[in-house]
Amino acid sequence: MKTEKLKQKSNINLESFYQALEDDPKLLEEALEILLGMVNFEPKSIKKLALFIKEDSRNLYNEIAELSKSNQDKGNTPSCCGGN
């Protein structure tokens, strides 16, 4: 009985948290910075996050891939020609 009440309370707290992230883009950005900071030093976490993005967030994955490709293209261009 206590476990069920804790689950319900936990879900309510998370829903308000998620709603706050949706309502405030700055708060979402800060939360993502914290998350990335946390996984930055854990190679297993980085791989899990990358797989999650690839499998469950295809638009985000495609955007990251496009940014990566764009940055690689800039790196191959001499600075005299607008690469940097």
Order of alpha helices (4+ residues) and beta strands (2+ residues): alpha-alpha-alpha-alpha
